[in-house]
Amino acid sequence: LPQISGKVNYLIIETDDEESTIHFAFLIQADADSLSYKVCTLSPKTDIDGQSLYDLYSLGGGATIQTKLTSYLGVSIDYYATMTTSDFIEVVNKLGSFIYPSPYAVKFNYDKSESDKYSVRINKGEQKISGSELSDLLRYYSNDDVNHVESNQIILYGLTQLFNEENFGNAEAIFRLFINSSTTNITVRNFQDGMKSLE
C-alpha cells in the first residue's frame, strides 16, 4: 500500500467470539477523491520481527498490530477496528449482501475447536454473499487454503457494491452499530469528517 497524500489506511481484524485469537486481518486504503480502494489481506501467521499476528494480538490487541504494521511496512495505518465473528457478521449484514463471482467451488469444514468451528459451502459462479459467508470465506482463504489474491478480490467486490447511495443515506445508523460492535480508534469526529469529504 503506497503512502500517498489524501489516502487513509484502515486495519480490520476479526477474532473469535471469546476475543482470544484472530481469524483474519486486512488493510484497506481508501481514496475519498476517486472513491477507490486498495486491499491487502494478512494471514494471522504473518511474521513481523519474529512475532505472528496471533502473538501481537495476545500482547495488546488491534492497537499493537496497528503499531507494529505501521513500523514494519513503513506505511501509516491510520485506523484499526477489531470485531468478534458475531459482530463482524452483524455489521456486514447491516450493509447488505453482494455478488461475488467465485472462480472455485469450495466445501470445507473446520471442527478442530468446538467453540470456534466454521464451514464453507460455495458453488462456482455468481454467489450472493452475506456477513456469515464473508466471514467464513475470508477465514478460509487466510488460514486453511491461503489465497490472498482471492480474499482481496472478495473484499473489493464487497466494498464496491456495499458502499452505495442507500448505505450512504443510512450511514449514521451503520456507524453507530460499528462503534458499538468494535474496539477501534475511529471517533465520531473522524466519521463526520469522512462524511463531509464525500458530500
N, C-alpha and C positions, 0 to 999 in steps of 0.2 A: 504494500500500500504506500504509494509515494506521498510525501508530505507536501501538499500543495495548499497555498493560502486560500481560505474560503471554504475549505472542506472540513468535515467533522468526522472523527473516528469513534465508533461505538464498539464495546465488547459485550457480547451477550453470552451468558452461561446458564445451562440447565443442570440442576442437581437432582438427586433422588428426593423423595418427599421427606426424608429424615434430615436432609441437608448434610449428609455425611460424606458424599462423594459426588464428583461431577460426571455427567453423561457426555456432554459435548460443549464446545465453545466456538464462537465465530466472531469475526470482526466485520463491521460494515463501515465503509467510507461513504458518507452521504454528501452530495453536492447539491445545495439548495438552488443554485443558479440554473443548472441544467436538469435538475430533478433526475439525476442518475446515481447509480450505486456501484460500488465495487465490494466484493465479498471475499473473505478468506477464512475457511474453516480450519479448526485446530483439533488434532487428536488430544484427548486427555493425557496421552503418553508423551506428548511433545516435551522434549528435553531442553531446559534452559539452565545452563551452567550447572548441570548435574542434578537438577530437580525437575520432576514432571509437573504438569498442571495439577495432577492429583495432590502432589506434595505441597505445592504452593497454596492450593485451596485449603488444605488442612492447617496450614500455618496462619492464614489470615484472610481467607475468603476471596471474593472477587476483587477487592481493593488491592490485595497483594499480587494477584495475577496481572491486574492492570499496570501496576508499578513496574513489575518485572518485564512485561512485554514492551512497555514504553522504552525501557533501558536497552533491552535486547535487540529490538527491531530498529531503534533509532527513529521511531515514529511516535508522535504524541497520541496516546489513546485517551481521548478527552473524557469519555464517559463509560461507565460499566453498569450492568444490571445482572443480577443473579436471581433466577427463579427456580422453584421446585418444578418437578414434572407437572403436577396438577395445576400450578399457577401458569406455567408456560402454555399449557393446553387451553386454559380458560381465556388468556389474553388473545391467543391466536383465533379462537372461536369467536371472540368479540369482534375481531376484524373481519371474519368470514372465511369462506373456503376459496380455493383457487385451483386452476387446472394445471397439471404437471404432465408433460408427455414423457412418461417413463421409458427409457430405452431397454429396460430389463423387467422380467417377471421375477418377483422376489417372494420366497416363502421361507420364513426364518422364525425360530423360537429361541428365546433366551430364558432359561429357567434355573440358572445356577444359584440365584438368590430368590427365595420365595417372596420376600418383601419388595423386590426390585426387578421382577421379571417383565418381559415385554415380547411382542411378536410383530412381525411384518408380513402382511399379505397384500401384494400389489401385482396387478397384471401389467403386461407391456402395453404401451399406448397411452392415450389421454386418460388421466385419473383425476378425480375430484379429491383434493387434499384438505382436510380439516386439521384442527390442532393436534389430535391424537396421532393421525397418520404422519404429520410433520415431525412431531417429537420422535416417533419410532424410526422414521427413515433417517433422520439426522444422527440418531444414536447408532443405528446400524452402520451407516457409511463412515462414522467416526471411530468405530471400535471393532466391529465384527467382520466387516468386509470393507476395509478402509478404501475410500474412493472420494478424495476431496474435490475432484473436478465435479462429480455428480452432486455432492452435497452443496457445493457452491451454486450449481445450476438450480437446484430446488429452492434455495433461499432467494435467488434472483427472481425466479418465477413468482414466488410469494410476494416479494417487495413490490414488483411492478404491477401486480394485479390488486393487491390489498391496500396499497397506499393510493386510494382513489378518491373521487369527489364525494362520494357518500360518506366514507370514513373521515374525510377532512371536516365535513359538516358535523360529525359526531366526535370530533377529536377530544373535547373536554372530558366526556364520559369515558372514552378509551384511556385517556391519560390517567384519570382517577383510578381506574381498575389497575393499570400498570403500576402506579405508585404503591397501591395497597397490596400488590401481588409480588413485589420485588424488593431486593436490597440493592439500592442504587445511589449514585451521587448526582443523578439528574434531578433538578429542582423545578418548582413551578415557574420560576423566573426563566430558566432555560427553555421550558416548554413555551412560554408566552413569546419569548424572543424568536423561537423557531417558527411559531405560527405567523408572526409578523413578516418574517422573511419570505414566507410562501404566499402571502396575500397579494 
